[in-house]
Amino acid sequence: MLDKNLEGVVYISAYSEELKNKFDFEIKQLQSCGWDIAFDDREADISVIDSSHIDIFVSKQDSPSAYIVICEDEAAAKKFDAIAPDAFSMLSVLGGGGLERALVESIDTDATIDEVVIGLNWSMIIAGRYCGVARSPSRGTEGARTIRPPEGFRGKSLKSIARLLLSCDELSRSLGLAAVNAFWNLPQDDYSVSQKKSWGFAGLEAPGDGVVVIGDFGANMKQRLPMAKVIEREPKLGQVAAENASDIINNTKKLIITGQTLANGSLEPILRSSNAVDMRMLLGPSVPMAPVMFEYGLNQLGATAIHDVDAAKNFVSETGSMIMLDEIVQKINMSS
């Protein structure tokens, strides 16, 4: 179970124009993952202060808080052993990113990459008998040139590609998560009809009063659970904006979370802020069926396993949207 708050201090080198620009970019990466970052005295997930105010910081050490200390001159950076700006590194020093590291370490195979496919909607990894997908970033994200090695991905270990999940960059996370899913989401020969019927929203009682859903799962979900409250980053009519959702989440007993939150980095802030919720389900094709997920406060996982690799590859490369088609994937679930 994740504690509610991050805690600790990380010192960041920002004594050149290049480092300052890099720091600004990495802070935006953290914010895009859903972390609340303050540059003033208000309460937030992470507070940013200048190294010249370190005495004020020391005086506040009696309360558990997370601080990023900017070292704007080289002497301060050397004094405090400041690290270069990197969103995931900063998060890790403050106690975050544990779920991603656990998922990477859970991969136990020497399989190597045969093919990487990045489509408009899905990223796909094929490595021998392993095949996995994860949601691609929204359009406008910087392209694959930012993460593709000069020699390409083919022949690299599945685990090395999974390490791309240790990032706050959405494209890196998408490929890393697809590699994790390739290892964990294998088709199951003995998967029963009763299990299929209880998968996901089918296991919840209509009309969904008291259910909160993070992510828009479409018309079918809304038809079955019309009373459920839907939270979205870009809300449609009748939905709740993510920044206004804390009270709604804290007052529910069942929280359904789209697996896309793991792809875009926002799952950890959600899990940390929803400790009081009795049941938390992570649902969708981007979800890994890794038992370690239950150690971070999830109660149920609903995911997909690719059973027709060629059909899935065509679907991804031809910009297909709803990959949860019976001829391509098998729907699987697991409870704690």
C-alpha positions as CSV (number, residue, x, y, z in Angstrom):
1,M,0.0,0.0,0.0
2,L,1.3,3.4,-0.9
3,D,1.5,6.1,1.7
4,K,-0.5,9.2,0.9
5,N,2.5,11.6,0.7
6,L,5.9,11.6,-1.0
7,E,8.7,12.5,1.4
8,G,12.3,13.7,1.4
9,V,14.4,16.2,-0.5
10,V,16.2,16.1,-3.8
11,Y,18.8,18.6,-4.9
12,I,18.8,19.6,-8.6
13,S,21.6,21.2,-10.6
14,A,20.2,24.3,-12.4
15,Y,23.2,26.6,-12.6
16,S,23.3,27.0,-16.4
17,E,20.7,28.1,-18.9
18,E,20.7,24.6,-20.4
19,L,20.1,23.0,-17.0
20,K,17.4,25.5,-16.1
21,N,15.5,24.8,-19.3
22,K,15.9,21.1,-18.7
23,F,14.6,21.5,-15.2
24,D,11.5,23.4,-16.4
25,F,10.8,20.7,-19.0
26,E,11.1,17.9,-16.4
27,I,8.8,19.7,-13.9
28,K,6.2,19.9,-16.7
29,Q,6.7,16.1,-17.2
30,L,5.9,15.5,-13.5
31,Q,2.9,17.8,-13.7
32,S,1.6,16.0,-16.8
33,C,1.7,12.8,-14.7
34,G,-0.7,14.3,-12.3
35,W,1.7,15.5,-9.5
36,D,0.8,18.7,-7.8
37,I,3.9,20.9,-7.6
38,A,4.1,24.2,-5.7
39,F,6.5,27.0,-6.1
40,D,5.0,28.8,-3.1
41,D,4.0,28.0,0.5
42,R,0.8,26.2,-0.4
43,E,0.4,22.5,0.4
44,A,1.2,20.2,-2.6
45,D,2.6,16.8,-3.5
46,I,6.0,18.4,-4.1
47,S,7.3,21.8,-3.1
48,V,10.1,23.6,-5.1
49,I,12.5,25.9,-3.2
50,D,15.7,27.6,-4.0
51,S,18.9,26.5,-2.3
52,S,19.3,30.0,-0.8
53,H,16.2,29.2,1.3
54,I,17.6,25.9,2.6
55,D,17.4,27.2,6.2
56,I,13.7,27.6,5.9
57,F,13.5,24.0,4.5
58,V,15.5,22.7,7.5
59,S,13.2,24.3,9.9
60,K,10.2,22.4,8.4
61,Q,11.8,19.0,8.6
62,D,9.5,18.0,11.5
63,S,6.7,17.5,9.0
64,P,6.7,14.8,6.3
65,S,7.0,16.7,3.0
66,A,8.7,16.4,-0.4
67,Y,11.0,19.1,-1.6
68,I,12.9,19.8,-4.8
69,V,15.8,22.2,-4.0
70,I,17.1,24.1,-7.0
71,C,20.8,24.8,-6.9
72,E,21.3,27.8,-9.2
73,D,25.0,28.1,-8.7
74,E,27.7,25.4,-9.2
75,A,29.1,25.7,-5.7
76,A,25.7,24.9,-4.1
77,A,25.2,22.0,-6.6
78,K,28.6,20.5,-5.5
79,K,27.8,21.1,-1.8
80,F,24.6,19.2,-1.9
81,D,25.6,16.6,-4.5
82,A,22.8,17.8,-6.8
83,I,21.7,15.6,-9.6
84,A,20.9,16.6,-13.2
85,P,17.2,17.4,-13.9
86,D,15.3,14.2,-14.7
87,A,11.6,13.8,-13.8
88,F,11.7,10.1,-12.9
89,S,14.9,10.4,-10.9
90,M,13.5,13.3,-8.9
91,L,10.4,11.3,-8.2
92,S,12.4,8.2,-7.2
93,V,14.5,10.1,-4.6
94,L,11.2,11.4,-3.1
95,G,9.9,7.9,-2.7
96,G,7.9,7.5,-6.0
97,G,8.2,5.3,-9.0
98,G,8.2,2.0,-7.0
99,L,5.5,0.3,-9.0
100,E,7.3,0.9,-12.2
101,R,10.6,-0.4,-10.9
102,A,8.8,-3.5,-9.4
103,L,7.2,-4.2,-12.8
104,V,10.5,-4.1,-14.6
105,E,12.2,-6.3,-12.0
106,S,9.3,-8.8,-12.3
107,I,10.3,-9.7,-15.9
108,D,12.1,-13.1,-15.9
109,T,13.1,-14.1,-19.4
110,D,16.0,-13.9,-21.8
111,A,13.6,-13.2,-24.8
112,T,14.7,-10.6,-27.3
113,I,12.8,-8.1,-29.4
114,D,11.6,-9.2,-32.8
115,E,9.5,-6.2,-33.7
116,V,8.3,-2.9,-32.3
117,V,5.1,-1.3,-33.8
118,I,4.0,2.1,-32.8
119,G,0.5,3.0,-34.0
120,L,-1.6,6.0,-33.6
121,N,-3.5,4.3,-30.8
122,W,-1.4,1.5,-29.6
123,S,2.3,0.5,-29.1
124,M,3.1,-3.2,-29.6
125,I,6.1,-5.4,-28.6
126,I,6.8,-8.8,-30.1
127,A,9.5,-11.0,-28.5
128,G,9.3,-14.6,-29.4
129,R,6.2,-16.1,-27.8
130,Y,5.7,-12.8,-25.9
131,C,3.4,-10.1,-27.3
132,G,2.1,-7.0,-25.5
133,V,0.4,-3.7,-26.2
134,A,0.0,-0.4,-24.3
135,R,-1.8,2.8,-25.2
136,S,0.2,5.2,-27.4
137,P,0.7,8.8,-26.3
138,S,-1.6,11.5,-27.7
139,R,-0.6,13.1,-31.0
140,G,1.8,16.0,-30.5
141,T,4.2,13.9,-28.3
142,E,7.8,14.1,-29.6
143,G,8.5,11.2,-32.0
144,A,10.3,7.9,-31.7
145,R,13.6,9.5,-32.6
146,T,13.8,10.5,-28.9
147,I,14.1,7.0,-27.6
148,R,15.0,4.7,-30.6
149,P,18.7,3.6,-30.3
150,P,20.8,4.0,-33.5
151,E,20.9,0.3,-34.1
152,G,17.1,-0.1,-33.5
153,F,15.2,-2.3,-31.0
154,R,15.5,-5.7,-32.6
155,G,17.6,-8.1,-30.7
156,K,17.5,-6.2,-27.4
157,S,16.2,-8.0,-24.3
158,L,12.6,-7.6,-23.4
159,K,13.6,-6.5,-20.0
160,S,15.8,-3.7,-21.4
161,I,12.9,-2.3,-23.3
162,A,10.7,-2.6,-20.2
163,R,13.1,-0.2,-18.5
164,L,11.7,2.5,-20.7
165,L,8.8,2.5,-18.2
166,L,11.2,4.2,-15.7
167,S,10.5,7.6,-17.2
168,C,7.9,10.4,-17.2
169,D,8.0,10.6,-21.0
170,E,4.8,9.1,-22.4
171,L,6.3,7.5,-25.5
172,S,9.0,5.8,-23.4
173,R,6.4,4.6,-20.9
174,S,4.2,3.3,-23.7
175,L,6.9,1.0,-25.1
176,G,8.2,0.0,-21.6
177,L,4.7,-1.0,-20.5
178,A,4.0,-2.9,-23.7
179,A,7.1,-4.9,-22.9
180,V,5.9,-5.6,-19.4
181,N,2.5,-6.6,-20.7
182,A,4.2,-8.9,-23.3
183,F,5.7,-10.9,-20.4
184,W,2.7,-11.0,-18.1
185,N,-0.4,-11.0,-20.4
186,L,-0.2,-14.5,-21.9
187,P,-3.3,-16.2,-23.3
188,Q,-4.8,-18.8,-20.9
189,D,-6.0,-22.1,-22.3
190,D,-8.2,-22.9,-19.3
191,Y,-9.9,-19.4,-19.1
192,S,-13.5,-20.2,-18.2
193,V,-16.7,-18.6,-19.5
194,S,-17.7,-17.7,-16.0
195,Q,-14.5,-15.7,-15.6
196,K,-15.2,-13.8,-18.9
197,K,-18.6,-12.9,-17.7
198,S,-17.3,-11.4,-14.5
199,W,-14.6,-9.3,-16.2
200,G,-14.5,-5.6,-15.7
201,F,-17.7,-3.7,-15.6
202,A,-19.8,-6.9,-15.9
203,G,-18.8,-7.7,-12.3
204,L,-20.4,-4.5,-11.0
205,E,-24.0,-4.1,-10.0
206,A,-26.1,-1.7,-12.1
207,P,-26.9,1.1,-12.1
208,G,-23.5,2.0,-10.5
209,D,-24.5,4.2,-7.7
210,G,-21.4,4.9,-5.6
211,V,-19.0,3.9,-8.4
212,V,-16.4,6.4,-9.6
213,V,-14.7,5.7,-12.9
214,I,-11.4,7.4,-13.9
215,G,-11.3,7.5,-17.7
216,D,-14.0,7.5,-20.3
217,F,-14.8,3.8,-21.1
218,G,-17.4,4.7,-23.6
219,A,-21.1,4.3,-24.2
220,N,-21.3,0.6,-23.1
221,M,-20.1,1.4,-19.6
222,K,-22.4,4.4,-19.3
223,Q,-25.4,2.3,-20.4
224,R,-24.7,-0.4,-17.8
225,L,-23.7,2.0,-15.0
226,P,-25.5,5.2,-15.7
227,M,-25.2,6.4,-12.0
228,A,-21.4,6.1,-12.0
229,K,-19.4,9.3,-11.9
230,V,-16.8,9.6,-14.6
231,I,-13.6,11.7,-14.1
232,E,-11.6,12.9,-17.1
233,R,-8.7,15.2,-17.8
234,E,-10.7,16.7,-20.6
235,P,-14.3,16.2,-19.4
236,K,-17.3,15.9,-21.6
237,L,-20.8,17.0,-20.6
238,G,-21.7,15.3,-17.4
239,Q,-18.2,14.3,-16.5
240,V,-16.0,15.6,-13.7
241,A,-12.7,17.4,-14.4
242,A,-9.7,15.6,-12.8
243,E,-8.6,18.7,-10.8
244,N,-12.0,18.7,-9.1
245,A,-12.2,15.0,-8.3
246,S,-10.5,14.6,-4.9
247,D,-13.7,14.8,-2.8
248,I,-15.6,12.5,-5.1
249,I,-12.8,9.9,-5.0
250,N,-12.5,10.0,-1.2
251,N,-16.3,9.5,-0.7
252,T,-16.6,6.4,-2.9
253,K,-16.2,2.7,-2.1
254,K,-15.5,1.4,-5.6
255,L,-13.0,3.1,-7.9
256,I,-12.4,1.9,-11.5
257,I,-9.3,3.2,-13.1
258,T,-8.3,3.1,-16.8
259,G,-5.0,1.3,-17.5
260,Q,-4.1,4.3,-19.5
261,T,-3.1,6.0,-16.2
262,L,-0.2,3.5,-15.9
263,A,0.8,4.4,-19.5
264,N,0.8,8.1,-18.9
265,G,2.3,8.1,-15.4
266,S,-0.8,9.3,-13.5
267,L,-1.6,6.0,-11.7
268,E,0.6,6.6,-8.7
269,P,-0.8,10.0,-7.7
270,I,-4.3,8.4,-8.0
271,L,-3.4,5.5,-5.8
272,R,-1.7,7.7,-3.2
273,S,-4.8,10.0,-3.0
274,S,-7.4,7.1,-2.8
275,N,-6.1,5.1,0.2
276,A,-9.5,5.3,1.8
277,V,-11.3,3.5,-1.1
278,D,-12.2,-0.1,-0.3
279,M,-12.0,-1.5,-3.9
280,R,-9.8,-0.2,-6.7
281,M,-9.8,-1.9,-10.1
282,L,-7.4,-1.2,-12.9
283,L,-9.0,-2.0,-16.2
284,G,-8.0,-2.0,-19.9
285,P,-5.5,-3.4,-22.5
286,S,-2.6,-1.4,-21.0
287,V,-2.9,-3.3,-17.7
288,P,-0.2,-5.9,-16.8
289,M,-1.4,-9.0,-15.0
290,A,1.5,-8.9,-12.6
291,P,0.8,-9.9,-9.0
292,V,3.1,-7.2,-7.7
293,M,0.3,-4.7,-8.7
294,F,-1.6,-5.8,-5.6
295,E,1.1,-4.6,-3.3
296,Y,0.4,-1.0,-4.4
297,G,-3.3,-1.0,-3.3
298,L,-5.1,-2.4,-6.3
299,N,-7.7,-5.2,-5.6
300,Q,-8.6,-6.3,-9.2
301,L,-6.9,-6.3,-12.6
302,G,-8.7,-6.5,-15.9
303,A,-6.6,-6.8,-19.0
304,T,-6.1,-8.4,-22.4
305,A,-3.8,-11.1,-23.8
306,I,-2.9,-11.2,-27.5
307,H,-3.9,-14.5,-29.0
308,D,-3.5,-13.6,-32.7
309,V,-0.2,-11.7,-33.1
310,D,-0.6,-11.1,-36.9
311,A,-4.1,-9.8,-36.6
312,A,-3.0,-7.6,-33.7
313,K,0.0,-6.2,-35.6
314,N,-2.3,-5.3,-38.6
315,F,-4.8,-3.7,-36.2
316,V,-2.1,-1.5,-34.5
317,S,-0.4,-0.5,-37.7
318,E,-3.7,0.3,-39.4
319,T,-4.6,2.7,-36.5
320,G,-7.3,0.6,-35.0
321,S,-8.8,2.1,-31.9
322,M,-10.8,-0.5,-29.8
323,I,-8.4,-3.4,-29.7
324,M,-10.6,-5.5,-27.3
325,L,-11.9,-7.6,-30.1
326,D,-12.5,-11.4,-29.5
327,E,-10.6,-12.3,-32.7
328,I,-7.5,-10.5,-31.5
329,V,-7.3,-10.6,-27.8
330,Q,-8.5,-12.7,-24.8
331,K,-10.0,-10.8,-21.9
332,I,-8.4,-11.8,-18.6
333,N,-8.7,-10.7,-15.0
334,M,-7.2,-11.4,-11.6
335,S,-8.1,-10.4,-8.0
336,S,-6.0,-10.0,-4.9
